[in-house]
Amino acid sequence: MNSKKICGILVACTVFATFSHAVNAQQGTAGQDIKHDARATGKGIGNGARDIGHATKHVTTSVGHGAKEAGIGIGHGARDGWNATRHAVKHVFHKGD
C-alpha cells in the first residue's frame, strides 16, 4: 500500500469513529462509546502504521538488491577490463601467450 491509501484509511477510521459515537449514543453511556471509538480508532491507526512499515521494508529491500546487482556488475566490468589490459600488455611484450 502506498502512503496515500494508508492516509485515506486513517482518515476514514477517524471519521467513522467520530460519527459512530453519535449513532451509538442512544444505546449506551457516552463514556463507553468514547472508549469503544478510541479503541477502534487506535486499532485502525496501528494497522495503518504496520502497513507503512511493511511498505517501507519492501522499498528498502528492493533498493538494496538493486545496489548489490550494480556492485556486482561493476566488479565484473573491472575484472574484464583488467583481463583485457593484461592480455594486451602480454601481447605487446610477447610474454606468456
Order of alpha helices (4+ residues) and beta strands (2+ residues): alpha-alpha
